[in-house]
């Protein structure tokens, strides 16, 4: 009986050898395909990551520019206010009677509007 079982083991091992090599070849092929897909995905992720970084940098630059511009607005408003004040003062000094008469007319009109 030992000889028969030994014979069967040998034939069983011989018959599974081609199957094993086919399975190993399929596994290797699947592994190569997976590696290829992973490489392509990595390239795409790197490309998209670079695009996202550029977009974030562009937005940060725009925000910085806007912040710098907004910080100059109060200074510009003060400058305009000073020019208007100086201009009004110069006009009153140049023609004081007309300035007082104009102020009286404007005051009268505002009073009339307030009563309505």
Backbone bond lengths (Angstrom), bond angles and torsions (degrees), N, CA, C in turn:
res aa  C-N    CA-C-N  psi(-1)  N-CA   C-N-CA  omega(-1)  CA-C   N-CA-C  phi
1 X - - - 1.427 - - 1.510 112.88 -
2 X 1.256 115.41 -31.66 1.455 119.28 179.72 1.513 111.44 -62.47
3 X 1.344 115.17 -37.46 1.459 118.46 -179.51 1.526 111.26 -67.13
4 X 1.298 116.75 -36.61 1.466 120.32 -179.03 1.528 110.39 -68.75
5 X 1.330 115.39 -44.69 1.464 117.97 179.93 1.528 110.51 -67.02
6 X 1.303 117.51 -34.62 1.464 120.50 177.19 1.523 109.57 -66.14
7 X 1.334 116.30 -38.23 1.454 121.10 179.07 1.528 110.46 -66.06
8 X 1.312 115.21 -41.11 1.471 119.40 -179.90 1.534 110.78 -66.79
9 X 1.315 116.83 -39.97 1.461 120.02 179.98 1.524 110.72 -62.76
10 X 1.309 116.70 -39.99 1.450 121.23 -179.22 1.520 109.98 -66.59
11 X 1.307 117.89 -45.26 1.460 119.91 179.97 1.521 110.83 -68.91
12 X 1.330 117.06 -35.02 1.467 119.85 178.48 1.525 109.53 -65.95
13 X 1.324 116.46 -41.40 1.458 120.39 179.07 1.518 109.96 -66.74
14 X 1.328 117.62 -39.67 1.463 121.05 179.47 1.526 111.46 -67.73
15 X 1.330 117.94 -35.20 1.468 120.21 -177.57 1.527 111.84 -77.06
16 X 1.327 118.88 -24.50 1.467 120.71 179.36 1.526 111.90 -88.20
17 X 1.326 118.38 -14.29 1.468 121.06 -179.30 1.521 111.59 -60.46
18 X 1.327 121.61 -47.05 1.470 120.11 178.56 1.533 111.52 -64.47
19 X 1.316 116.35 -35.61 1.455 120.36 179.18 1.524 110.66 -66.21
20 X 1.348 115.00 -40.99 1.457 119.60 177.98 1.529 110.94 -62.39
21 X 1.319 116.65 -43.40 1.467 119.57 -178.77 1.527 110.52 -66.76
22 X 1.344 117.99 -35.00 1.464 120.72 177.19 1.533 110.73 -67.02
23 X 1.331 115.94 -41.02 1.458 120.39 179.29 1.532 109.81 -65.72
24 X 1.331 115.63 -42.56 1.462 119.46 178.77 1.530 110.75 -64.70
25 X 1.321 117.89 -39.44 1.462 121.22 178.46 1.530 110.47 -65.91
26 X 1.331 116.69 -40.65 1.465 120.51 178.39 1.527 110.03 -65.94
27 X 1.331 116.16 -40.74 1.466 119.74 179.04 1.518 110.34 -64.91
28 X 1.316 117.04 -41.16 1.455 120.84 179.38 1.527 110.38 -65.61
29 X 1.316 117.06 -41.29 1.464 121.50 178.22 1.526 110.27 -63.68
30 X 1.321 116.94 -43.36 1.461 120.90 178.03 1.524 110.51 -63.04
31 X 1.322 116.29 -39.43 1.454 121.03 179.06 1.532 110.12 -63.72
32 X 1.323 117.81 -42.87 1.453 121.56 179.34 1.537 111.27 -64.54
33 X 1.337 116.09 -41.92 1.464 120.18 178.86 1.533 109.84 -63.90
34 X 1.320 116.26 -42.08 1.468 120.54 178.51 1.517 110.87 -62.65
35 X 1.329 117.35 -43.02 1.460 121.00 177.67 1.528 111.54 -62.39
36 X 1.319 116.30 -40.81 1.463 121.62 179.10 1.527 110.34 -63.21
37 X 1.326 116.73 -45.35 1.470 120.98 178.70 1.525 110.17 -63.70
38 X 1.325 117.08 -42.31 1.462 121.00 179.76 1.531 110.79 -63.36
39 X 1.330 117.40 -39.72 1.466 120.43 178.36 1.525 110.94 -63.79
40 X 1.332 116.44 -44.06 1.467 120.06 179.13 1.526 110.81 -64.94
41 X 1.319 117.01 -40.36 1.462 120.56 178.86 1.526 110.78 -64.58
42 X 1.315 116.38 -39.25 1.466 120.24 179.10 1.522 110.72 -62.91
43 X 1.315 117.29 -41.46 1.463 121.22 178.77 1.531 109.81 -62.74
44 X 1.324 117.15 -44.52 1.460 120.79 -179.97 1.526 111.61 -64.81
45 X 1.319 116.90 -42.64 1.465 120.86 179.21 1.524 109.86 -63.28
46 X 1.318 117.28 -42.05 1.466 120.44 177.61 1.531 111.40 -62.01
47 X 1.326 115.81 -41.56 1.465 120.51 179.93 1.525 110.10 -64.93
48 X 1.324 117.30 -46.63 1.460 120.84 179.81 1.528 111.29 -66.34
49 X 1.308 116.31 -35.63 1.462 120.45 177.99 1.526 110.25 -63.46
50 X 1.318 116.54 -42.55 1.464 120.68 177.36 1.515 111.30 -62.70
51 X 1.333 116.73 -41.17 1.462 120.68 178.18 1.523 110.60 -63.41
52 X 1.321 116.72 -42.47 1.468 120.57 179.23 1.524 110.69 -64.53
53 X 1.308 117.28 -40.93 1.465 120.35 178.28 1.534 111.25 -62.42
54 X 1.328 115.96 -42.43 1.465 118.74 178.62 1.525 110.95 -63.85
55 X 1.330 116.93 -40.24 1.465 120.26 179.31 1.530 111.19 -64.44
56 X 1.320 116.77 -42.34 1.468 120.47 178.85 1.526 110.13 -65.07
57 X 1.320 117.53 -42.45 1.466 120.45 178.46 1.527 111.24 -62.78
58 X 1.328 115.97 -40.53 1.462 120.02 178.91 1.532 110.59 -64.40
59 X 1.328 117.16 -43.22 1.461 120.47 178.26 1.526 110.97 -64.29
60 X 1.318 116.96 -39.69 1.472 120.24 178.43 1.523 110.91 -64.97
61 X 1.328 117.10 -40.32 1.468 120.01 177.94 1.532 110.80 -63.84
62 X 1.337 116.41 -42.46 1.465 120.11 178.96 1.525 110.88 -64.11
63 X 1.327 117.26 -40.92 1.464 120.59 178.79 1.522 110.88 -65.49
64 X 1.307 117.27 -39.02 1.465 120.99 177.94 1.528 110.57 -63.82
65 X 1.329 116.60 -44.62 1.462 120.73 178.46 1.523 110.66 -61.19
66 X 1.351 116.56 -44.42 1.464 120.63 -179.95 1.527 110.88 -63.72
67 X 1.318 117.26 -40.83 1.465 120.68 179.39 1.525 110.93 -64.43
68 X 1.318 116.64 -40.43 1.463 119.90 178.26 1.524 111.12 -65.22
69 X 1.339 116.61 -40.70 1.454 120.67 179.34 1.526 110.59 -65.16
70 X 1.337 116.49 -44.96 1.465 120.64 -179.16 1.529 110.57 -63.45
71 X 1.306 117.37 -34.67 1.466 119.35 -179.95 1.524 112.20 -67.30
72 X 1.333 118.25 -20.31 1.467 120.55 178.42 1.525 112.28 -86.82
73 X 1.330 118.60 -15.19 1.468 121.64 -176.42 1.531 112.19 -61.38
74 X 1.336 120.97 -47.05 1.471 118.83 179.17 1.534 112.24 -58.91
75 X 1.311 117.80 -39.53 1.462 120.64 178.60 1.529 110.75 -63.29
76 X 1.331 116.04 -40.84 1.463 119.68 178.97 1.524 110.64 -66.65
77 X 1.334 116.98 -39.34 1.463 120.21 179.07 1.533 110.47 -64.46
78 X 1.318 117.72 -41.47 1.464 120.75 177.59 1.526 110.75 -62.43
79 X 1.310 115.97 -39.78 1.465 120.46 179.83 1.525 110.96 -64.42
80 X 1.334 117.20 -43.37 1.467 120.79 178.61 1.525 109.74 -64.44
81 X 1.341 117.20 -42.00 1.465 121.12 179.13 1.527 110.57 -61.05
82 X 1.322 116.83 -43.18 1.468 120.16 179.42 1.526 111.06 -63.45
83 X 1.343 116.99 -41.93 1.468 119.94 179.38 1.525 111.57 -64.02
84 X 1.351 116.61 -42.17 1.460 119.88 179.36 1.528 110.98 -65.58
85 X 1.330 116.59 -41.04 1.465 120.37 178.80 1.525 110.79 -63.50
86 X 1.296 117.01 -44.89 1.465 121.00 178.85 1.524 111.16 -63.50
87 X 1.330 116.02 -40.02 1.460 120.78 179.80 1.523 110.69 -65.67
88 X 1.338 116.61 -44.68 1.468 120.06 178.80 1.526 110.43 -64.40
89 X 1.318 117.11 -42.16 1.473 120.69 178.15 1.514 111.60 -61.65
90 X 1.303 116.86 -40.49 1.463 120.89 179.42 1.523 110.47 -66.79
91 X 1.336 117.21 -38.77 1.466 120.79 179.53 1.525 110.28 -66.60
92 X 1.326 118.28 -40.48 1.462 121.53 178.94 1.525 110.14 -67.23
93 X 1.318 118.11 -40.82 1.473 120.99 178.77 1.529 111.19 -66.45
94 X 1.332 115.99 -33.77 1.461 119.51 -178.12 1.532 110.99 -73.67
95 X 1.325 117.79 -41.04 1.479 121.38 -177.02 1.528 108.81 -137.54
96 X 1.311 118.79 78.24 1.457 121.10 -175.04 1.528 114.10 -65.79
97 X 1.321 118.88 -38.20 1.467 120.53 -178.69 1.525 111.65 -66.86
98 X 1.304 116.78 -41.06 1.466 120.11 178.62 1.526 110.23 -66.91
99 X 1.310 117.93 -36.25 1.466 121.43 179.41 1.528 110.34 -65.82
100 X 1.339 117.00 -42.76 1.467 120.13 179.11 1.523 109.72 -66.97
101 X 1.328 117.92 -42.59 1.466 120.95 178.94 1.534 110.24 -62.71
102 X 1.311 116.91 -42.04 1.468 120.63 178.06 1.520 111.36 -63.22
103 X 1.328 117.14 -39.99 1.460 120.85 179.12 1.523 110.76 -65.28
104 X 1.367 116.65 -39.00 1.466 120.17 177.78 1.527 111.47 -64.21
105 X 1.326 117.03 -42.30 1.466 121.09 179.24 1.526 110.11 -64.20
106 X 1.295 117.38 -45.87 1.474 120.75 179.86 1.530 109.79 -63.15
107 X 1.330 117.91 -41.88 1.467 121.29 178.01 1.508 111.89 -62.71
108 X 1.353 116.99 -42.30 1.460 120.54 178.38 1.521 110.94 -62.56
109 X 1.339 117.83 -45.04 1.463 121.08 -179.48 1.539 111.44 -64.55
110 X 1.296 117.33 -40.05 1.472 119.76 178.54 1.529 110.73 -65.81
111 X 1.335 116.10 -37.88 1.470 119.78 176.66 1.494 111.94 -63.04
112 X 1.326 116.90 -41.92 1.481 121.06 178.96 1.526 110.49 -65.67
113 X 1.314 117.08 -39.24 1.467 120.34 178.68 1.524 111.23 -67.71
114 X 1.309 117.58 -33.29 1.451 121.27 -179.22 1.537 111.41 -69.36
115 X 1.332 117.33 -29.05 1.470 120.95 -180.00 1.519 111.34 -73.81
116 X 1.318 118.44 -24.86 1.473 121.19 -178.27 1.460 111.20 -74.03
